[in-house]
Structure formats: C-alpha cells, structure tokens
Amino acid sequence: MANPESFVVDQFPRKYWSVIPTVLRTAYGAVDNLVQNEPILQVNSARDNKGRLISWAVDLGIQRAIVNGSIDCDYCWKDFAKPTGRYLELRFSHSTASVSQVADPRFQPRSVAFRENARLSNQCVFDFGDEDDSMQVSGLPHFLILHGHQELSFAHLGLPSAHSSKFYSWRSPNLMHLPHELHSDLPATEVTDNALDDLELLKEDIDKWRRDNDND
C-alpha cells in the first residue's frame, strides 16, 4: 500500500501547508483580543476553557480558507457519534481530515468515536512491503491537522496509525517553522516509481470502495 507521507502530500500538497500557520496565528490572535476586551472571559473558569474559543476560531479560519480557495478541498459539518455537537471535516479527493488540539504533538488526541473509526480506515496507508496485499480499504483514510491547546507553539499534519491509538504512521515537521511560501509539491524523501504506482493503486482501491459502498 501507499507510503503515508506520499499519500498525505498527494491529498494536501505542500504549497498549501503555509496556510495553516496563517490561519492559526489569526485565530489565536483573535481569541487573545476577545479575552482582553471581555471581562467575562477573564475569570479563571473562562481561562481554563480558552481552548474552546481557540477551536471555534480555528474552525472559522479553516472554513474561510476553503471557501476562498486558499486550501483546495471541500468541507462539511459532521455530527459527533453522541449528539453533543459537530466537527469540521475537510474532504479531499481520496481522504478526509479534521482539526485537533493536543497538548503533545507526538501523540494522537484523545480517543472519541469518529476519530477511532477514522483511524481504523488508515490501515491501507502504510508501507507494509510484502504484506501489502493483506490490507484492504475499509473507508476513506483520515489525517489530522494538529495544533496546541492554549499556546501556539506547533502545528503538524499527522496520519494516525491504524494499529495504535497513541502514535502516528507519519507526522509532518512543525508547520509553524515553515517558510512563508512553499513552491515544491515533491515529498522531502525520494519517491520511486514503485511508490507512485502504489499511490495510484491505492486511490483506485478507494474509488472502488466508494462505488461499492455508495460513498460520495
């Protein structure tokens, strides 16, 4: 099956990565200004929940970036498994993505039903070598846009491992340290002809899974 880095870069090309730090800086800045000018948000109980404000501001920024074409994908709002709210889902040609706040970018965010189901769909995006034929497409692969909880010190793209609820099959460098613009869509590691063939075969398998499961 396809190498995880190659797959994520194919779905979300590097030239769009610099949009993420811009969205995050704007969102975090807007929340800081809001808190500074609103006494209700300065009490300790509100400060403890500042992450919720950041999450909403980031969702708005990502949605606007998609609408204005800064990020090339579609989006929709999906219900949580329990009717407690909705989350923003980014929809790429052969995958989906969502945004998560984490305290430590080395580890996956806490397990909830939609993230657990999405994680299991990633079994087909991993370089298993001779074991490739045993891995079947069971859903659209899903990657995460990760950022901090209270302070903006990191942002990463991460593909959760289907075999671990803690670690990633692949995680990008810290996007906050990227140059303002990236012009190359080539993965940082060498991509062989076989790797490109594996990527195209995986996308064909995903298309077949979609047809078989009436998935848009």
C-alpha positions in Angstrom: 0.0 0.0 0.0 1.0 3.7 -0.2 3.6 5.4 1.9 1.8 7.6 4.4 3.8 10.8 3.7 3.4 10.4 -0.1 -0.3 9.9 0.4 -0.9 13.0 2.6 1.3 15.2 0.3 -0.8 13.9 -2.7 -4.0 14.8 -0.9 -2.8 18.1 0.6 0.1 19.4 -1.5 2.9 21.2 0.3 2.1 24.6 -1.5 -1.0 24.8 0.8 0.8 24.0 4.0 1.8 27.6 4.8 -2.0 28.5 5.0 -2.3 26.5 8.3 0.1 28.7 10.3 -1.5 31.8 8.9 -5.0 30.6 9.9 -3.7 29.6 13.4 -1.9 32.8 14.1 -5.0 34.8 13.1 -7.4 32.6 15.2 -5.2 32.7 18.3 -4.8 36.4 17.9 -8.5 37.0 17.6 -9.1 35.0 20.8 -6.5 36.9 22.7 -8.1 40.2 21.7 -11.5 38.9 22.6 -10.4 37.8 26.0 -8.5 41.0 26.6 -11.6 43.1 25.9 -14.3 41.0 27.6 -14.1 40.7 31.4 -16.4 37.7 31.4 -13.7 35.7 29.6 -11.0 36.8 32.1 -12.4 34.8 35.1 -10.4 31.7 36.0 -13.2 29.3 34.8 -13.3 31.0 31.4 -9.5 31.0 31.1 -9.5 27.2 31.8 -11.8 26.8 28.8 -9.9 29.2 26.4 -9.2 26.2 24.2 -12.8 26.0 23.2 -12.7 29.6 21.9 -9.5 28.8 20.0 -11.1 25.7 18.5 -14.1 27.7 17.2 -11.8 30.4 15.8 -9.6 27.9 14.0 -12.7 26.2 12.6 -13.9 29.5 11.2 -10.4 30.2 9.8 -10.2 26.8 8.1 -13.7 27.2 6.7 -12.9 30.6 5.2 -9.6 29.3 3.7 -11.5 26.6 1.9 -14.2 28.9 0.7 -11.7 31.5 -0.7 -9.6 28.8 -2.3 -6.5 29.1 -0.1 -7.0 25.4 0.8 -8.1 23.2 -2.1 -10.8 20.8 -0.7 -14.4 20.7 0.2 -15.8 20.6 3.7 -18.8 19.6 5.7 -20.0 19.7 9.3 -20.4 16.2 10.8 -22.3 15.2 13.9 -20.4 13.5 16.7 -21.4 10.0 17.5 -23.2 11.3 20.5 -25.5 14.3 19.8 -23.3 16.8 21.6 -22.2 18.9 18.7 -20.4 18.9 15.3 -16.9 18.9 13.9 -15.5 20.3 10.7 -14.5 17.6 8.2 -12.2 18.5 5.3 -12.9 16.4 2.2 -10.1 15.8 -0.2 -10.2 13.7 -3.4 -9.4 10.3 -1.6 -9.4 11.2 2.1 -10.8 13.3 4.9 -9.1 15.4 7.6 -10.1 17.1 10.8 -8.5 19.6 13.2 -7.5 18.6 16.7 -5.9 20.4 19.7 -3.3 18.3 21.5 -1.0 19.1 24.4 1.8 17.0 23.0 2.1 16.7 19.2 3.9 13.3 19.4 0.7 11.6 20.5 -2.8 11.3 19.0 -5.6 13.3 20.5 -7.9 11.6 23.0 -10.0 8.9 21.5 -13.6 9.7 20.5 -15.8 7.6 18.3 -15.3 9.5 15.0 -11.6 9.6 15.4 -11.4 6.0 16.3 -13.4 4.9 13.2 -11.3 7.2 11.0 -8.1 5.9 12.5 -9.0 2.3 11.5 -9.5 3.4 7.9 -5.8 4.2 7.7 -4.7 0.5 7.6 -4.3 0.9 3.8 -1.9 3.8 4.1 1.3 2.3 5.4 4.4 0.8 3.7 4.0 -2.9 4.6 6.2 -4.2 1.9 5.3 -7.8 1.1 2.3 -7.6 3.4 0.5 -5.0 1.2 -2.0 -7.5 -0.3 -3.4 -8.3 3.2 -4.5 -4.7 3.8 -7.9 -3.8 2.5 -9.6 -0.4 2.0 -12.3 -0.1 4.7 -13.0 3.6 4.4 -11.5 6.9 3.4 -8.1 7.4 5.0 -8.1 10.3 7.6 -5.4 12.6 8.7 -5.3 15.3 11.3 -4.3 19.0 11.5 -2.8 19.3 15.0 -2.2 22.4 17.0 -1.6 23.5 20.6 -4.3 23.9 23.3 -3.6 27.2 25.0 -0.4 28.5 23.3 0.5 28.4 19.6 3.9 26.7 19.5 3.3 23.9 17.0 1.2 22.7 14.1 1.5 19.4 12.3 -0.2 17.2 9.8 -0.4 13.6 11.2 -1.7 10.3 9.9 -2.8 8.2 12.9 -1.6 4.7 12.9 -4.4 2.1 12.4 -2.6 -0.1 14.8 -2.0 2.3 17.7 -4.3 4.8 19.4 -1.2 6.7 20.6 1.2 7.1 17.7 1.3 8.2 14.1 2.3 6.4 10.9 3.6 9.8 9.8 3.8 13.3 11.1 5.0 16.4 9.3 7.6 18.8 10.6 6.4 21.7 12.7 4.4 23.9 10.2 5.0 27.0 12.3 8.7 26.8 11.3 7.9 26.7 7.5 8.9 29.5 5.1 6.0 31.7 4.2 5.6 30.0 0.9 6.4 26.5 -0.4 6.7 26.1 -4.1 7.6 22.4 -4.3 5.0 19.6 -4.1 7.6 16.9 -4.0 7.9 14.9 -0.8 11.0 15.5 1.2 12.0 11.9 0.7 12.7 10.3 -2.6 9.6 8.9 -4.3 10.3 5.9 -6.5 8.3 4.8 -9.5 7.0 1.9 -7.4 5.9 4.3 -4.7 4.0 6.3 -7.2 2.4 3.2 -8.6 1.4 2.1 -5.1 -0.2 5.5 -4.5 -2.3 5.3 -7.7 -3.3 1.7 -7.0 -4.5 2.8 -3.5 -6.5 5.6 -5.0 -8.1 3.2 -7.4 -9.0 0.9 -4.5 -10.5 3.8 -2.6 -12.6 4.7 -5.7 -13.8 1.1 -5.9 -14.7 1.1 -2.2 -16.7 4.3 -2.7 -18.6 2.7 -5.6 -19.3 -0.5 -3.6 -20.4 1.5 -0.6 -22.3 4.3 -2.3 -20.0 6.8 -0.7 -19.7 10.3 -2.2 
